[in-house]
Amino acid sequence: MLRPNREIIIVVVPAFIIREFIAVDLVGSTALYYGVKLMLKKLLYTDAIAMISSILLPILYKKIARRLAARPLSPLG
């Protein structure tokens, strides 16, 4: 059964959200994974730490960004 009135939903994603995702989730998690992999040399521990960090890294990034946004700008001079 076709409806005569079809709705189109348009989702707009700001560019800074995409940049944030790429910076935090992809680059940050990958760098952290390889850093832990080089330090521990144990794949089991590395995978566990990488899974935990991929969850915690975006949360930490958002908290830091909120603190920096809430901080008033100090005048130069």
mmCIF file as gemmi writes it, N, C-alpha and C atoms, coordinates in Angstrom:
data_model
loop_
_atom_site.group_PDB
_atom_site.id
_atom_site.type_symbol
_atom_site.label_atom_id
_atom_site.label_alt_id
_atom_site.label_comp_id
_atom_site.label_asym_id
_atom_site.label_entity_id
_atom_site.label_seq_id
_atom_site.pdbx_PDB_ins_code
_atom_site.Cartn_x
_atom_site.Cartn_y
_atom_site.Cartn_z
_atom_site.occupancy
_atom_site.B_iso_or_equiv
_atom_site.pdbx_formal_charge
_atom_site.auth_seq_id
_atom_site.auth_asym_id
_atom_site.pdbx_PDB_model_num
ATOM 1 N N . MET Axp A 1 ? 0.836 -1.172 0 1 0 ? 1 A 1
ATOM 2 C CA . MET Axp A 1 ? 0 0 0 1 0 ? 1 A 1
ATOM 3 C C . MET Axp A 1 ? 0.888 1.246 0 1 0 ? 1 A 1
ATOM 4 N N . LEU Axp A 2 ? 0.775 2.072 -0.999 1 0 ? 2 A 1
ATOM 5 C CA . LEU Axp A 2 ? 1.589 3.279 -1.114 1 0 ? 2 A 1
ATOM 6 C C . LEU Axp A 2 ? 0.893 4.461 -0.466 1 0 ? 2 A 1
ATOM 7 N N . ARG Axp A 3 ? 1.669 5.275 0.177 1 0 ? 3 A 1
ATOM 8 C CA . ARG Axp A 3 ? 1.137 6.497 0.768 1 0 ? 3 A 1
ATOM 9 C C . ARG Axp A 3 ? 1.238 7.629 -0.244 1 0 ? 3 A 1
ATOM 10 N N . PRO Axp A 4 ? 0.251 8.466 -0.317 1 0 ? 4 A 1
ATOM 11 C CA . PRO Axp A 4 ? 0.352 9.601 -1.24 1 0 ? 4 A 1
ATOM 12 C C . PRO Axp A 4 ? 1.304 10.69 -0.735 1 0 ? 4 A 1
ATOM 13 N N . ASN Axp A 5 ? 1.393 10.876 0.556 1 0 ? 5 A 1
ATOM 14 C CA . ASN Axp A 5 ? 2.31 11.875 1.141 1 0 ? 5 A 1
ATOM 15 C C . ASN Axp A 5 ? 3.541 11.178 1.696 1 0 ? 5 A 1
ATOM 16 N N . ARG Axp A 6 ? 4.624 11.31 0.983 1 0 ? 6 A 1
ATOM 17 C CA . ARG Axp A 6 ? 5.88 10.729 1.459 1 0 ? 6 A 1
ATOM 18 C C . ARG Axp A 6 ? 6.714 11.823 2.092 1 0 ? 6 A 1
ATOM 19 N N . GLU Axp A 7 ? 7.326 11.464 3.184 1 0 ? 7 A 1
ATOM 20 C CA . GLU Axp A 7 ? 8.192 12.418 3.87 1 0 ? 7 A 1
ATOM 21 C C . GLU Axp A 7 ? 9.648 12.077 3.594 1 0 ? 7 A 1
ATOM 22 N N . ILE Axp A 8 ? 10.439 13.1 3.445 1 0 ? 8 A 1
ATOM 23 C CA . ILE Axp A 8 ? 11.871 12.934 3.255 1 0 ? 8 A 1
ATOM 24 C C . ILE Axp A 8 ? 12.553 13.509 4.486 1 0 ? 8 A 1
ATOM 25 N N . ILE Axp A 9 ? 13.375 12.702 5.099 1 0 ? 9 A 1
ATOM 26 C CA . ILE Axp A 9 ? 14.108 13.151 6.272 1 0 ? 9 A 1
ATOM 27 C C . ILE Axp A 9 ? 15.539 13.461 5.846 1 0 ? 9 A 1
ATOM 28 N N . ILE Axp A 10 ? 15.96 14.677 6.121 1 0 ? 10 A 1
ATOM 29 C CA . ILE Axp A 10 ? 17.31 15.113 5.788 1 0 ? 10 A 1
ATOM 30 C C . ILE Axp A 10 ? 18.067 15.317 7.095 1 0 ? 10 A 1
ATOM 31 N N . VAL Axp A 11 ? 19.183 14.65 7.208 1 0 ? 11 A 1
ATOM 32 C CA . VAL Axp A 11 ? 20.024 14.766 8.394 1 0 ? 11 A 1
ATOM 33 C C . VAL Axp A 11 ? 21.26 15.568 8.013 1 0 ? 11 A 1
ATOM 34 N N . VAL Axp A 12 ? 21.486 16.639 8.727 1 0 ? 12 A 1
ATOM 35 C CA . VAL Axp A 12 ? 22.646 17.491 8.474 1 0 ? 12 A 1
ATOM 36 C C . VAL Axp A 12 ? 23.678 17.225 9.563 1 0 ? 12 A 1
ATOM 37 N N . VAL Axp A 13 ? 24.865 16.845 9.142 1 0 ? 13 A 1
ATOM 38 C CA . VAL Axp A 13 ? 25.955 16.582 10.077 1 0 ? 13 A 1
ATOM 39 C C . VAL Axp A 13 ? 26.999 17.68 9.881 1 0 ? 13 A 1
ATOM 40 N N . PRO Axp A 14 ? 27.247 18.471 10.926 1 0 ? 14 A 1
ATOM 41 C CA . PRO Axp A 14 ? 28.252 19.523 10.805 1 0 ? 14 A 1
ATOM 42 C C . PRO Axp A 14 ? 29.645 18.947 10.542 1 0 ? 14 A 1
ATOM 43 N N . ALA Axp A 15 ? 30.451 19.71 9.853 1 0 ? 15 A 1
ATOM 44 C CA . ALA Axp A 15 ? 31.787 19.25 9.48 1 0 ? 15 A 1
ATOM 45 C C . ALA Axp A 15 ? 32.662 19.001 10.7 1 0 ? 15 A 1
ATOM 46 N N . PHE Axp A 16 ? 32.482 19.785 11.78 1 0 ? 16 A 1
ATOM 47 C CA . PHE Axp A 16 ? 33.337 19.578 12.949 1 0 ? 16 A 1
ATOM 48 C C . PHE Axp A 16 ? 33.035 18.245 13.628 1 0 ? 16 A 1
ATOM 49 N N . ILE Axp A 17 ? 31.833 17.737 13.495 1 0 ? 17 A 1
ATOM 50 C CA . ILE Axp A 17 ? 31.501 16.425 14.054 1 0 ? 17 A 1
ATOM 51 C C . ILE Axp A 17 ? 32.255 15.331 13.3 1 0 ? 17 A 1
ATOM 52 N N . ILE Axp A 18 ? 32.336 15.466 11.992 1 0 ? 18 A 1
ATOM 53 C CA . ILE Axp A 18 ? 33.059 14.485 11.182 1 0 ? 18 A 1
ATOM 54 C C . ILE Axp A 18 ? 34.549 14.542 11.496 1 0 ? 18 A 1
ATOM 55 N N . ARG Axp A 19 ? 35.091 15.76 11.608 1 0 ? 19 A 1
ATOM 56 C CA . ARG Axp A 19 ? 36.509 15.903 11.961 1 0 ? 19 A 1
ATOM 57 C C . ARG Axp A 19 ? 36.795 15.343 13.348 1 0 ? 19 A 1
ATOM 58 N N . GLU Axp A 20 ? 35.891 15.571 14.279 1 0 ? 20 A 1
ATOM 59 C CA . GLU Axp A 20 ? 36.053 15.049 15.628 1 0 ? 20 A 1
ATOM 60 C C . GLU Axp A 20 ? 36.058 13.525 15.62 1 0 ? 20 A 1
ATOM 61 N N . PHE Axp A 21 ? 35.161 12.933 14.843 1 0 ? 21 A 1
ATOM 62 C CA . PHE Axp A 21 ? 35.106 11.473 14.749 1 0 ? 21 A 1
ATOM 63 C C . PHE Axp A 21 ? 36.41 10.917 14.178 1 0 ? 21 A 1
ATOM 64 N N . ILE Axp A 22 ? 36.883 11.53 13.119 1 0 ? 22 A 1
ATOM 65 C CA . ILE Axp A 22 ? 38.116 11.048 12.482 1 0 ? 22 A 1
ATOM 66 C C . ILE Axp A 22 ? 39.301 11.214 13.431 1 0 ? 22 A 1
ATOM 67 N N . ALA Axp A 23 ? 39.388 12.365 14.086 1 0 ? 23 A 1
ATOM 68 C CA . ALA Axp A 23 ? 40.53 12.629 14.958 1 0 ? 23 A 1
ATOM 69 C C . ALA Axp A 23 ? 40.524 11.733 16.19 1 0 ? 23 A 1
ATOM 70 N N . VAL Axp A 24 ? 39.389 11.599 16.816 1 0 ? 24 A 1
ATOM 71 C CA . VAL Axp A 24 ? 39.339 10.878 18.078 1 0 ? 24 A 1
ATOM 72 C C . VAL Axp A 24 ? 39.231 9.378 17.864 1 0 ? 24 A 1
ATOM 73 N N . ASP Axp A 25 ? 38.241 8.972 17.119 1 0 ? 25 A 1
ATOM 74 C CA . ASP Axp A 25 ? 37.974 7.537 17.014 1 0 ? 25 A 1
ATOM 75 C C . ASP Axp A 25 ? 38.968 6.809 16.126 1 0 ? 25 A 1
ATOM 76 N N . LEU Axp A 26 ? 39.241 7.329 14.979 1 0 ? 26 A 1
ATOM 77 C CA . LEU Axp A 26 ? 40.099 6.599 14.055 1 0 ? 26 A 1
ATOM 78 C C . LEU Axp A 26 ? 41.58 6.798 14.35 1 0 ? 26 A 1
ATOM 79 N N . VAL Axp A 27 ? 42.018 8.039 14.343 1 0 ? 27 A 1
ATOM 80 C CA . VAL Axp A 27 ? 43.441 8.32 14.515 1 0 ? 27 A 1
ATOM 81 C C . VAL Axp A 27 ? 43.888 8.059 15.953 1 0 ? 27 A 1
ATOM 82 N N . GLY Axp A 28 ? 43.134 8.567 16.916 1 0 ? 28 A 1
ATOM 83 C CA . GLY Axp A 28 ? 43.519 8.406 18.313 1 0 ? 28 A 1
ATOM 84 C C . GLY Axp A 28 ? 43.521 6.961 18.762 1 0 ? 28 A 1
ATOM 85 N N . SER Axp A 29 ? 42.481 6.239 18.417 1 0 ? 29 A 1
ATOM 86 C CA . SER Axp A 29 ? 42.406 4.832 18.827 1 0 ? 29 A 1
ATOM 87 C C . SER Axp A 29 ? 43.482 3.989 18.15 1 0 ? 29 A 1
ATOM 88 N N . THR Axp A 30 ? 43.74 4.254 16.886 1 0 ? 30 A 1
ATOM 89 C CA . THR Axp A 30 ? 44.773 3.498 16.179 1 0 ? 30 A 1
ATOM 90 C C . THR Axp A 30 ? 46.158 3.787 16.754 1 0 ? 30 A 1
ATOM 91 N N . ALA Axp A 31 ? 46.429 5.049 17.01 1 0 ? 31 A 1
ATOM 92 C CA . ALA Axp A 31 ? 47.725 5.406 17.589 1 0 ? 31 A 1
ATOM 93 C C . ALA Axp A 31 ? 47.898 4.791 18.977 1 0 ? 31 A 1
ATOM 94 N N . LEU Axp A 32 ? 46.847 4.822 19.773 1 0 ? 32 A 1
ATOM 95 C CA . LEU Axp A 32 ? 46.918 4.229 21.1 1 0 ? 32 A 1
ATOM 96 C C . LEU Axp A 32 ? 47.112 2.719 21.01 1 0 ? 32 A 1
ATOM 97 N N . TYR Axp A 33 ? 46.438 2.061 20.083 1 0 ? 33 A 1
ATOM 98 C CA . TYR Axp A 33 ? 46.574 0.615 19.908 1 0 ? 33 A 1
ATOM 99 C C . TYR Axp A 33 ? 48.018 0.234 19.572 1 0 ? 33 A 1
ATOM 100 N N . TYR Axp A 34 ? 48.597 0.929 18.593 1 0 ? 34 A 1
ATOM 101 C CA . TYR Axp A 34 ? 49.969 0.592 18.205 1 0 ? 34 A 1
ATOM 102 C C . TYR Axp A 34 ? 50.979 0.962 19.287 1 0 ? 34 A 1
ATOM 103 N N . GLY Axp A 35 ? 50.71 2.027 20.024 1 0 ? 35 A 1
ATOM 104 C CA . GLY Axp A 35 ? 51.591 2.378 21.13 1 0 ? 35 A 1
ATOM 105 C C . GLY Axp A 35 ? 51.578 1.327 22.217 1 0 ? 35 A 1
ATOM 106 N N . VAL Axp A 36 ? 50.388 0.853 22.568 1 0 ? 36 A 1
ATOM 107 C CA . VAL Axp A 36 ? 50.276 -0.205 23.575 1 0 ? 36 A 1
ATOM 108 C C . VAL Axp A 36 ? 50.862 -1.501 23.043 1 0 ? 36 A 1
ATOM 109 N N . LYS Axp A 37 ? 50.656 -1.774 21.766 1 0 ? 37 A 1
ATOM 110 C CA . LYS Axp A 37 ? 51.191 -2.999 21.163 1 0 ? 37 A 1
ATOM 111 C C . LYS Axp A 37 ? 52.721 -3.016 21.211 1 0 ? 37 A 1
ATOM 112 N N . LEU Axp A 38 ? 53.342 -1.885 20.965 1 0 ? 38 A 1
ATOM 113 C CA . LEU Axp A 38 ? 54.801 -1.81 21.029 1 0 ? 38 A 1
ATOM 114 C C . LEU Axp A 38 ? 55.32 -1.963 22.455 1 0 ? 38 A 1
ATOM 115 N N . MET Axp A 39 ? 54.58 -1.415 23.426 1 0 ? 39 A 1
ATOM 116 C CA . MET Axp A 39 ? 55.041 -1.467 24.807 1 0 ? 39 A 1
ATOM 117 C C . MET Axp A 39 ? 54.828 -2.84 25.44 1 0 ? 39 A 1
ATOM 118 N N . LEU Axp A 40 ? 53.688 -3.458 25.213 1 0 ? 40 A 1
ATOM 119 C CA . LEU Axp A 40 ? 53.37 -4.692 25.932 1 0 ? 40 A 1
ATOM 120 C C . LEU Axp A 40 ? 53.812 -5.963 25.214 1 0 ? 40 A 1
ATOM 121 N N . LYS Axp A 41 ? 53.757 -5.97 23.912 1 0 ? 41 A 1
ATOM 122 C CA . LYS Axp A 41 ? 54.125 -7.134 23.107 1 0 ? 41 A 1
ATOM 123 C C . LYS Axp A 41 ? 53.238 -8.36 23.388 1 0 ? 41 A 1
ATOM 124 N N . LYS Axp A 42 ? 52.14 -8.157 24.062 1 0 ? 42 A 1
ATOM 125 C CA . LYS Axp A 42 ? 51.188 -9.231 24.329 1 0 ? 42 A 1
ATOM 126 C C . LYS Axp A 42 ? 49.881 -8.877 23.632 1 0 ? 42 A 1
ATOM 127 N N . LEU Axp A 43 ? 49.497 -9.682 22.666 1 0 ? 43 A 1
ATOM 128 C CA . LEU Axp A 43 ? 48.338 -9.358 21.844 1 0 ? 43 A 1
ATOM 129 C C . LEU Axp A 43 ? 47.046 -9.376 22.642 1 0 ? 43 A 1
ATOM 130 N N . LEU Axp A 44 ? 46.916 -10.274 23.603 1 0 ? 44 A 1
ATOM 131 C CA . LEU Axp A 44 ? 45.7 -10.372 24.392 1 0 ? 44 A 1
ATOM 132 C C . LEU Axp A 44 ? 45.471 -9.1 25.204 1 0 ? 44 A 1
ATOM 133 N N . TYR Axp A 45 ? 46.514 -8.625 25.881 1 0 ? 45 A 1
ATOM 134 C CA . TYR Axp A 45 ? 46.4 -7.398 26.66 1 0 ? 45 A 1
ATOM 135 C C . TYR Axp A 45 ? 46.187 -6.188 25.751 1 0 ? 45 A 1
ATOM 136 N N . THR Axp A 46 ? 46.844 -6.187 24.627 1 0 ? 46 A 1
ATOM 137 C CA . THR Axp A 46 ? 46.722 -5.073 23.693 1 0 ? 46 A 1
ATOM 138 C C . THR Axp A 46 ? 45.293 -4.944 23.185 1 0 ? 46 A 1
ATOM 139 N N . ASP Axp A 47 ? 44.692 -6.054 22.827 1 0 ? 47 A 1
ATOM 140 C CA . ASP Axp A 47 ? 43.315 -6.002 22.337 1 0 ? 47 A 1
ATOM 141 C C . ASP Axp A 47 ? 42.345 -5.528 23.411 1 0 ? 47 A 1
ATOM 142 N N . ALA Axp A 48 ? 42.538 -6.008 24.636 1 0 ? 48 A 1
ATOM 143 C CA . ALA Axp A 48 ? 41.66 -5.585 25.729 1 0 ? 48 A 1
ATOM 144 C C . ALA Axp A 48 ? 41.806 -4.094 26.008 1 0 ? 48 A 1
ATOM 145 N N . ILE Axp A 49 ? 43.03 -3.618 26.05 1 0 ? 49 A 1
ATOM 146 C CA . ILE Axp A 49 ? 43.266 -2.193 26.297 1 0 ? 49 A 1
ATOM 147 C C . ILE Axp A 49 ? 42.732 -1.355 25.136 1 0 ? 49 A 1
ATOM 148 N N . ALA Axp A 50 ? 42.879 -1.834 23.908 1 0 ? 50 A 1
ATOM 149 C CA . ALA Axp A 50 ? 42.379 -1.102 22.751 1 0 ? 50 A 1
ATOM 150 C C . ALA Axp A 50 ? 40.858 -1.007 22.773 1 0 ? 50 A 1
ATOM 151 N N . MET Axp A 51 ? 40.183 -2.061 23.178 1 0 ? 51 A 1
ATOM 152 C CA . MET Axp A 51 ? 38.719 -2.011 23.262 1 0 ? 51 A 1
ATOM 153 C C . MET Axp A 51 ? 38.261 -1.029 24.325 1 0 ? 51 A 1
ATOM 154 N N . ILE Axp A 52 ? 38.912 -1.07 25.472 1 0 ? 52 A 1
ATOM 155 C CA . ILE Axp A 52 ? 38.547 -0.149 26.549 1 0 ? 52 A 1
ATOM 156 C C . ILE Axp A 52 ? 38.856 1.289 26.158 1 0 ? 52 A 1
ATOM 157 N N . SER Axp A 53 ? 39.998 1.503 25.54 1 0 ? 53 A 1
ATOM 158 C CA . SER Axp A 53 ? 40.372 2.871 25.168 1 0 ? 53 A 1
ATOM 159 C C . SER Axp A 53 ? 39.492 3.42 24.057 1 0 ? 53 A 1
ATOM 160 N N . SER Axp A 54 ? 39.006 2.576 23.164 1 0 ? 54 A 1
ATOM 161 C CA . SER Axp A 54 ? 38.123 3.077 22.111 1 0 ? 54 A 1
ATOM 162 C C . SER Axp A 54 ? 36.793 3.542 22.682 1 0 ? 54 A 1
ATOM 163 N N . ILE Axp A 55 ? 36.436 3.045 23.847 1 0 ? 55 A 1
ATOM 164 C CA . ILE Axp A 55 ? 35.227 3.52 24.522 1 0 ? 55 A 1
ATOM 165 C C . ILE Axp A 55 ? 35.524 4.778 25.325 1 0 ? 55 A 1
ATOM 166 N N . LEU Axp A 56 ? 36.652 4.783 26.023 1 0 ? 56 A 1
ATOM 167 C CA . LEU Axp A 56 ? 36.963 5.888 26.924 1 0 ? 56 A 1
ATOM 168 C C . LEU Axp A 56 ? 37.539 7.118 26.225 1 0 ? 56 A 1
ATOM 169 N N . LEU Axp A 57 ? 38.222 6.937 25.11 1 0 ? 57 A 1
ATOM 170 C CA . LEU Axp A 57 ? 38.863 8.057 24.426 1 0 ? 57 A 1
ATOM 171 C C . LEU Axp A 57 ? 37.865 9.13 23.962 1 0 ? 57 A 1
ATOM 172 N N . PRO Axp A 58 ? 36.754 8.792 23.309 1 0 ? 58 A 1
ATOM 173 C CA . PRO Axp A 58 ? 35.792 9.84 22.94 1 0 ? 58 A 1
ATOM 174 C C . PRO Axp A 58 ? 35.16 10.532 24.139 1 0 ? 58 A 1
ATOM 175 N N . ILE Axp A 59 ? 34.91 9.79 25.217 1 0 ? 59 A 1
ATOM 176 C CA . ILE Axp A 59 ? 34.34 10.39 26.42 1 0 ? 59 A 1
ATOM 177 C C . ILE Axp A 59 ? 35.318 11.393 27.021 1 0 ? 59 A 1
ATOM 178 N N . LEU Axp A 60 ? 36.568 11.006 27.102 1 0 ? 60 A 1
ATOM 179 C CA . LEU Axp A 60 ? 37.597 11.89 27.628 1 0 ? 60 A 1
ATOM 180 C C . LEU Axp A 60 ? 37.76 13.132 26.756 1 0 ? 60 A 1
ATOM 181 N N . TYR Axp A 61 ? 37.74 12.948 25.447 1 0 ? 61 A 1
ATOM 182 C CA . TYR Axp A 61 ? 37.864 14.071 24.524 1 0 ? 61 A 1
ATOM 183 C C . TYR Axp A 61 ? 36.719 15.064 24.714 1 0 ? 61 A 1
ATOM 184 N N . LYS Axp A 62 ? 35.499 14.564 24.853 1 0 ? 62 A 1
ATOM 185 C CA . LYS Axp A 62 ? 34.345 15.454 25.025 1 0 ? 62 A 1
ATOM 186 C C . LYS Axp A 62 ? 34.412 16.216 26.339 1 0 ? 62 A 1
ATOM 187 N N . LYS Axp A 63 ? 34.874 15.563 27.411 1 0 ? 63 A 1
ATOM 188 C CA . LYS Axp A 63 ? 35 16.258 28.691 1 0 ? 63 A 1
ATOM 189 C C . LYS Axp A 63 ? 36.047 17.362 28.619 1 0 ? 63 A 1
ATOM 190 N N . ILE Axp A 64 ? 37.165 17.086 27.978 1 0 ? 64 A 1
ATOM 191 C CA . ILE Axp A 64 ? 38.209 18.106 27.832 1 0 ? 64 A 1
ATOM 192 C C . ILE Axp A 64 ? 37.709 19.264 26.978 1 0 ? 64 A 1
ATOM 193 N N . ALA Axp A 65 ? 36.997 18.944 25.903 1 0 ? 65 A 1
ATOM 194 C CA . ALA Axp A 65 ? 36.472 20 25.032 1 0 ? 65 A 1
ATOM 195 C C . ALA Axp A 65 ? 35.467 20.869 25.764 1 0 ? 65 A 1
ATOM 196 N N . ARG Axp A 66 ? 34.637 20.272 26.604 1 0 ? 66 A 1
ATOM 197 C CA . ARG Axp A 66 ? 33.657 21.059 27.377 1 0 ? 66 A 1
ATOM 198 C C . ARG Axp A 66 ? 34.35 21.968 28.384 1 0 ? 66 A 1
ATOM 199 N N . ARG Axp A 67 ? 35.396 21.458 29.037 1 0 ? 67 A 1
ATOM 200 C CA . ARG Axp A 67 ? 36.125 22.288 29.992 1 0 ? 67 A 1
ATOM 201 C C . ARG Axp A 67 ? 36.794 23.466 29.303 1 0 ? 67 A 1
ATOM 202 N N . LEU Axp A 68 ? 37.376 23.215 28.144 1 0 ? 68 A 1
ATOM 203 C CA . LEU Axp A 68 ? 38.028 24.304 27.41 1 0 ? 68 A 1
ATOM 204 C C . LEU Axp A 68 ? 37.011 25.314 26.899 1 0 ? 68 A 1
ATOM 205 N N . ALA Axp A 69 ? 35.831 24.859 26.511 1 0 ? 69 A 1
ATOM 206 C CA . ALA Axp A 69 ? 34.799 25.765 26.026 1 0 ? 69 A 1
ATOM 207 C C . ALA Axp A 69 ? 34.22 26.599 27.17 1 0 ? 69 A 1
ATOM 208 N N . ALA Axp A 70 ? 34.158 26.038 28.374 1 0 ? 70 A 1
ATOM 209 C CA . ALA Axp A 70 ? 33.599 26.751 29.519 1 0 ? 70 A 1
ATOM 210 C C . ALA Axp A 70 ? 34.58 27.737 30.135 1 0 ? 70 A 1
ATOM 211 N N . ARG Axp A 71 ? 35.862 27.559 29.858 1 0 ? 71 A 1
ATOM 212 C CA . ARG Axp A 71 ? 36.883 28.44 30.426 1 0 ? 71 A 1
ATOM 213 C C . ARG Axp A 71 ? 36.827 29.804 29.746 1 0 ? 71 A 1
ATOM 214 N N . PRO Axp A 72 ? 36.732 30.884 30.54 1 0 ? 72 A 1
ATOM 215 C CA . PRO Axp A 72 ? 36.736 32.223 29.922 1 0 ? 72 A 1
ATOM 216 C C . PRO Axp A 72 ? 38.098 32.554 29.327 1 0 ? 72 A 1
ATOM 217 N N . LEU Axp A 73 ? 38.065 33.297 28.258 1 0 ? 73 A 1
ATOM 218 C CA . LEU Axp A 73 ? 39.319 33.704 27.614 1 0 ? 73 A 1
ATOM 219 C C . LEU Axp A 73 ? 40.003 34.758 28.454 1 0 ? 73 A 1
ATOM 220 N N . SER Axp A 74 ? 41.28 34.603 28.682 1 0 ? 74 A 1
ATOM 221 C CA . SER Axp A 74 ? 42.025 35.593 29.463 1 0 ? 74 A 1
ATOM 222 C C . SER Axp A 74 ? 42.596 36.639 28.506 1 0 ? 74 A 1
ATOM 223 N N . PRO Axp A 75 ? 42.548 37.891 28.903 1 0 ? 75 A 1
ATOM 224 C CA . PRO Axp A 75 ? 43.081 38.941 28.029 1 0 ? 75 A 1
ATOM 225 C C . PRO Axp A 75 ? 44.606 38.867 27.966 1 0 ? 75 A 1
ATOM 226 N N . LEU Axp A 76 ? 45.113 39.135 26.803 1 0 ? 76 A 1
ATOM 227 C CA . LEU Axp A 76 ? 46.568 39.14 26.609 1 0 ? 76 A 1
ATOM 228 C C . LEU Axp A 76 ? 47.125 40.459 27.114 1 0 ? 76 A 1
ATOM 229 N N . GLY Axp A 77 ? 48.229 40.378 27.749 1 0 ? 77 A 1
ATOM 230 C CA . GLY Axp A 77 ? 48.83 41.628 28.152 1 0 ? 77 A 1
ATOM 231 C C . GLY Axp A 77 ? 49.304 41.585 29.496 1 0 ? 77 A 1
